[in-house]
Structure formats: structure tokens, C-alpha cells
């Protein structure tokens, strides 16, 4: 299907089953060695390989594209609904936290022109480590693997969790953490019975891992290992009839495509296997339900976002049990300034230079309300009356431009609804503005 490309990968089938979006490794236009400056881009073509069209340009190395629902970013009537694709890129041009490799973020680009604007490419995640392996969920969100260097949790090393956000990067939340099962979780896919099936491994550098799943009803409380016995798995893909196709090897041969047999906890009937190649990333060429389209709440012309916390004392972290109501007097917001990725990689990881965005008061009921720079990675520290850190947030988060983000507490139980009340921070009327305090 792609003979004119030196390499092609990461296919995704459109919801009507008529088009494919994929990543390319440059077209073959001359014989000989390709330069190191060549980058990957996202392309789209018909299901038979015809009518190839380049989607991304000058956006770094673009990989892992996935079709999204039709959505609009054109207020006030939001009538201009177009098709979007999410993908992974290193276009931010920064070093990954704790590494000499470039960081990757999620981006979104429209495959159909927007009236008066043409093509719009947005960066949608702002982690200082790396975000990758996106998948479109039926509720309109994008699920992805987020790597964090747990420098604020001594001895924890790297952490890999499954996060979910709206397709435009707003509404970020944890979906399934690293508390159960293997630490590295990736390649998540939604099945028709409302489960998320994914690959997990204790070694992020390993080629393959085991299959596990969580329920959409209780994703943080329903972890279930699926595969048992020998072998390794990659790229699970659900079919409309409920079956799951996986790439599988016992470790002594190349990967082939198999139906997963949940009853025996291993590979079942073989679908296809070329012994000379690894057969990966199978896609069902069939229509599938379109996700819910979500109107974007991002306001590009604004440089700020709002964050409201109902109570810092609402937490399911054991260490927060020693923090009594009234102990927390302030919250400090800390950002990171990564080194730009230029030239040859250094021998040692460059330092993430941290700086304080600002410090805001915590109200007697534990609430706070702050206006801060949008699209800026930060974490938070809870301070007592003497400025001592009582607790620190373990991952980078952000608030998209022009949006308002709310949280119940600090790592609160995601299955509990907050008390129906107006917080003291909201009663005061205006958020504490820290945009100019740096």
C-alpha cells in the first residue's frame, strides 16, 4: 500500500472504514543514505492506498496518529465542525526530564480546512517528560501514556500512568495509575464492553509485555491481568464482535497476529503470521462508532487559565492523613524550564530549572482559586504557616489557555463526589492572579 515510502507505520482507520491515517518515514525520491534531518510526518490515504495527502508539515517527528471526532474551535456559534487527528511529536524541541532524549507531546491537527483559518495544529499536552500512545475514547476524550520522572517522590524512579484529557488538552485527569500491576502501561484500547485493554511491563524498554484491563465504570479500582503463561504481546485491537486481535510471540520467533483467548489467558487462533517479519499494529477495516464530538473550550488569544480546588484536605494519599484541617496555609505553584533540544545530545541529562510561579493563600475550608499562565507545566506544594512543605504533587499538570480547571482535592478519591457547597475561595469573587509574580 505504501511502496513509494521508505517506511510507514502507526495506521489508524477512519470511523467509516474508508480512509487511513499513518506516519511516514519519508518518500523514496533518490537512492542512497537518507539524512538524519529527515522527520516523520502524518499522511492520509484512501483504504486502497490511493490519494495520499500529507497532513503535517514542520512539526517535528510526528508519530502515532489517531482519528478523532469532528469538533469545532470557532466561537460563538461553533458551526464549523471538522475532522481532527491526534498525534505524538517532539516539535516542542526540549529534552525529556532526566534524559538526553527529546520529549514528546500530544498534538491535534484538522484534516479538513477550517473556514478562514485553513489548517490549525495545536499542542495539547505540556508534560516535561513524555506523553505518547494516544487512543480516542468513545466519550470524546483522548487516553495516553504519560511518563513522569518522580523526582519529588524519592526512590520512585520513572512513573507511567494512563491519563485522559479532552481532545484539546483541557480536563486532564488520571485514568489508571501505577498502583496496581506493572509500572509501565501503554497501547490502551477501548473494547465494546466498556473496558480498556492495554499492554503492561516492568521494563519500558522491553519489546512487548502482558495484557491487562480496567473497567470504565471503576478504572482505578478494577485492574485485572488478562494474559498468563509465556510470551509477549503488543498492539491489542478490538473488533466489533468483541474479539481482540493482538501481536504475539513466545519470544523465540517473530511477532504474528492472533485472536486473544481470554479463557486460557493467551494467544488463540492465528490470524496471520509471516515468519520473516514482525506483524504489528493490526487494524480492522470496518466501520466503527464515532466518538462524541466536543467543542473546544480553549481561547487561543488568552494567556491564562484558572484553577480552583475545593479542599486540599480531600485526599486518598496515606501521607496526607497526618495533615490536619487548618495546617495548610498556602499553596506554592512551581514550573519547570527545560533545556532546548539543539545539536548533539549531551552526555548527561540537562537539568530542568525550576522556578516559582507564585504562592497563594489556602482558605480555612481548604480551598484556593488561582489564575496562572496557560499551557505551562507546574506542580503544587502545600505549605504550613512557616513555609514548610507538608506535601508535594508527584506529576506535572497544566491549564489550557482561557479554560477553567477544577479539582476536588489533592489526589482525592476519584470515586467520591464533593460536598455540594460554595468554597470560601469562590466566595471571595476573584482568583489570585500570579501571572506577573515570576
N, C-alpha and C positions, 0 to 999 in steps of 0.2 A: 504493500500500500504506500510505502514511502521510499521508493528506490532512489529518488533524487536527493535524499538526505544522508549525511554521514552517520547520523544516529537519530533515533526518535524514541520517546519514552512517555510514561505517565498519561496514558489515554483516558479520556472521560467521555462517555456517551451522553448526548443531549437527551432531555426528558421525552422527546417524541421519537427517539431512536433513529434520527435521520442525519445527525452530524457528530463529528468527533473533534474535541479539542485536545491538543497534545503539546509536549515540549520537544523542540528540535535541537540537534547538535550541529547546526549549520548545514546549508545545502552544499552538495559536492559541485564546485564550479571549476576546480582545477586539480590536477594530480599533485601529490607530494604532501609534505607535512603541513598541518594547519597551525596557525599561530596561537600562542597562549592567550592572546587578547580576545579571541572569539568567545562570544557568550551564547547562552541558551535563550531561546525566545518561545513564546506561546503561539501556536498556529491553530487554525480551524480548517476542517475539510468536510466534504460530504462523506457519507458512510462507505462509499465505494472508493474513496481516495481521490476523487475529483475536486476541482475548485478549491485548491489550497490557498489560504489567505493568512498573512502574518497579522497577529493581534497585538503583540507588544514590540516596542522599539525603545532602545536606550534606557532600559530599566534593569540593568544588571543581568545576572543569570536567573532566568525565570523558569521555574520547575513546578511540577505537581498541580497543574490547573484542574479546576473542578467547576462544572456548570452551577450557577446559582439561579434563583427565581428571577423573573422580571420585576424590577423595582425602580423607584423614581427618586431623584435628588433635586427636583425642580419645583420649589415652592412658588406661589402659595397654593396652586391647585394640584400639584403633583400628577399632572395628566400625562407626562411624557415617560411612560414605562418602557424600559429597555432591558435586554438580557445582559447579565453580568457574569463574570468569571472570577473566581478567587484563585490566587497562585502564590507561590513562595519565591522570594527574591532576596538577593544580597545588595539591592540597589541603595540601601542606607549607607553603605560604604564604611562600616565600622567593624572593629574587632569584637568578636564574641567575648563576653565576660569570662575571664580566666583562660583564654585560649589565644592561639596565634592564627586561628581561622576566622573568616568573615562571619558576621552574624546574619541570620536570615529572618525575615519578617513576612507576614501575610500582606498581600495587596489585593485590590479589586480593580477590574477594568471592564468597561462595557464593550460588548461585541457588536452592538448596533449604535450608530451615531445618535447623540443627543442634540435635539434641535438648538442651534445657536452655540453649541459647545463642542460638537464632534466627539472625540474620544477623551474620556476622563480616567486617569489612573490614580488611585488612592492608596497610600499606605494605611493599613488598618490595624496593625499591632505594633507596639512600641517597646517590646521587651529588649533588655540589653544583653540577653543571652541569645537564644534562637527559638523561633516558632516555625513549625513545619507540619507536614502531613495533614492538610485540611480535608474535611469532608462536609458536604452540605446536608443538614438535617431537615426533616420534613416540616419542622416548625419555623423554618426560615433562618435559623442560626447556622454558624459555621463552627464545627468542632475541630480542634487541632491539638497537637502535642506541643507543650511549652517546656523548654528546658530552663532551669534556673540554677545558677551557682549559689548554693546555700551558704554564702559567706556569713550570713547573720545567724546561722544555726551551726555552731562549731561541731565538726565531725560528721556532718550530714552529707557532705560532698555534693554532687550534682543531683538535682531532683527533676523528674519528668512527670508531669501531670497532664491529664486531658482537660483542657479548658474549652469553654464555649462563649461565643460573642455574637451579636448581630452581625450581619454581613459587612456592615460599615465600620466595625471595630468598637461600637458602643455596647454597653450592657455586659461587660466582661464578668464571667463567673467561673469558678471551678466546677467541672462536671464529674470527674472521677479522679481521686488523688492517688498518692503513692503509699497510702497507709496499708493497703491490702495487696497481696500478690507481688509480682516482681516490680522493681522500681521504674523500669522503662516501659512505657505503654505508647503504642503508636498504631497507625493504619486502622483507625476506628471506622466502622461502617454500621449504619442503621439497618436492622432487619425488619421485615413486615410485621413481626410480632412485638415490635417496640422494645427491642434490646439493642445494645451497642456491642458488637463483636470487635475485638481488637487483638493485636499481637503484643505480647509482653516478654521481657527478657531482663535478666540481671546485668547483661553486658550490652550497652548501647552500640558498641562497635561490632557486635556479632551479626552474621548474615543469617537472620531468621530467629524465631522464638516460638513460644507456645500460644495457643488460643485461649482467650478468656472472654467474659462478657459481663455486663451490668444491665439492669433493667432501667428503662426511662422513668418508671414510677419512683424508684428509690436508687438513683445511680451511685450514691455514696454509701449505701447500706446493702447492696445486693451483689457484691462481687462473687463470681462463680468461675472457677477454672473449667475449661472445656476439653482440652486435649490431654491425653495420658499416654505414657509409653515413649518409645524412641522417636527421633525425627525432629524436624524443624519446619516451621510454617511461615509463609509470607502472604501479603495482599489478599485477605479474605474479601469475597464479593458476593452479596446476597442476590438471589434470583427471586422473581415474582412469586414462585410457588413455595418459597420458604427455605429452599435448599441454599447452601453456601458453597461456593467454589473457592478452593484455596490452592496456593502453590505449596508443594510439599516435597521434602527429600528426607530420606533416612540418614543422610549425612555422608553416604558413600557414592552418591550419584548426583546428577544434575536435578534441579527442581522440575517437577511436572505438575500438571493441573489435575486436581481430584475434587470430587464431592466430599465434603466433610461428613463423617458418620458420627453424629452426636451420641448414638447408643453405645458404640465401642470406644468413643473418645479418640478417634484417629481418622486417618485418610480412608475413604471408602472407594467407590468405583472411580476408575481413571477416566478423565475427560480427554486429555491429550498429553503426550509426552514425547518430545524429540530428545533422544539421549545425548545429542551433541550440543544442546543448548539448555540454558535455564529458562523455563517457560513461566513468565511472571505477569502479574497485574492483569488478570483476565477481566473482561468487561462483557456484560450481557447486552447484545444488540437487540433490544426490545423496548417498547415504551414503558415508562415508569411514572409514578405520580409526581407532579410538580410541587416543589415546596411552597410554603406560604411566602408571598412577596411582602417585604417590609419596607415601608417608607423610611428613608434615612432621616435621622434627627440631627445630623452633623451640619453646622453652619460654617462654611469654609472661611468666610470673611472675618469671623471672630477668632481671637487668640486665646480664649479662656474656656474653662469648664467648671462646673460646680460639683462639690462632693458634700453629701450630708450623711452623717452617721447618727443613728437613733440612740445607741448606747454602747460605749466601748466595753462595758462590763458584760455584755451578752457575748459569750464565747464558749466553745466546747474544747478549748485547749486546757489540759490539766494545769499548766503553769499559771494560768490566769486565776485559778481558784484562790491563790494567796493574795490577789489584788482585791481589796475591799472597796465597796462603793464610797466614793469621796477621795480615794487615794490619788486618782489620776487628775492632774490639774491642767495639763497641756498636752497637745499632740504636735510632734515635730515631723515635718514632711521633708524627706531627703531625696534628691535626684542624683543621677549619675551622668558623668560627662565622658563618654567612651572615646578612645583614640580612633582617628580616621584610618581607614584601611588603604594605605598607599604603598607602592613599591614592593620590595621583598618582605615577606613576613619576618618579624623579629624572632630571635632565638627563645625569648621568654615572653609570656603573655603581658601585654601592656596593661597598665593599671587603669581601672575605672575610677576617675577622680570624682569624689562625692562632694556635694555642696548642699546647704540647707535652703530649701525653697522658702520656708517660713515656719513660724511657730504660732499656733492658735490656741485659745483657751478651750477647755472642756467644761461644759456646763455641769451644775450639780447633779443633773439626771444622767450624765454620761454622754450627752450629745455634743456634736460640733458641726459647724456649717462653714465651708471654706470655698473661696473662688481662687483657682490656681491656673498656671499656664496649661493650655490644652495640648494634647498629643505629646506629653512629656512624661517619661518614666519616673516613678517615685515609689518609695515605701514609707511607712509611718512608724514612729516610735512614741510610745506612751510615757509621759514624764510625770514624776511626782512634784511636790512643791519646791524641792531643792534642785530640780532639773535632772534627777537621776532617772535613767531608763528603766522602766518597770517591765516593759515587754516590747519586742520589735517584730515587725512584719517580715515573713520569710520570702516574699516574692515581689517583683516589680509589677506595678499596675499603672494605669493611666486613665485620663478622662478625655474623651474626644472633644474637639472644638465646638463650642456652642451647646454642649449637651449637659444634662444634669444626671449625676450618678448618685444613687442612694444605697446605703448598706445598713443592715440591721445592727451589726456589732463588729467585733474584731474576731474573725474566724468563727462566726456563730454557727450553731446547728442549722444546717440548710433545710431541715425538715420542719422547723418551727416557724409559725407566723408571729410577727411582732405584735405587741400590745397596741390596740387602736387608740393612739393618743398623739397629740401635737408636742413635739420635743421643745425643750427650752431654747435650743439653738434656732429653731424656726420661729419661735415666738418673738425673738429679738428683731426679726424682719429681714436683715441683710446679711449675706455671708461675709466672713472676714476675708478681705482681699489681700492676697500675698503675692500678687504678680510683680510688684515693684520692690519686694523686700530682699531680693538676692543681691 
